[in-house]
Amino acid sequence: MPVLKQADAVYLGSRRVYKIMLGAKRVFPRFLPIDLFADGERGAWYEPRDISTLFQDSAATTPVIADGDPVGLMLDKSGNDINAG
């Protein structure tokens, strides 16, 4: 059986695979930031590259849509709802 070491991407034919499981264990990718909170730990995960989590105002009424827009709120992606704003 081939061993998956480090890889940036895995493909099945021409289709990109985002997760590989071996039974209940994920073997690719080995770590995702959401894993930090898998057992109910408190904390936050912010990802500024995910523009859908950025807002120009703290009320989350004006989304960031372009480089250079001000950021007044960044949503927490951990599920713990600890937004930064």
Secondary structure, 3 states (H helix, E strand, C coil): CCCCCCCCCEEECCEEECCEEECCEEEECCCCHHHHHCCCCCCCCCCCCCHHHEECCCCCCCECCCCCCCCCEECCCCCCCCCEC
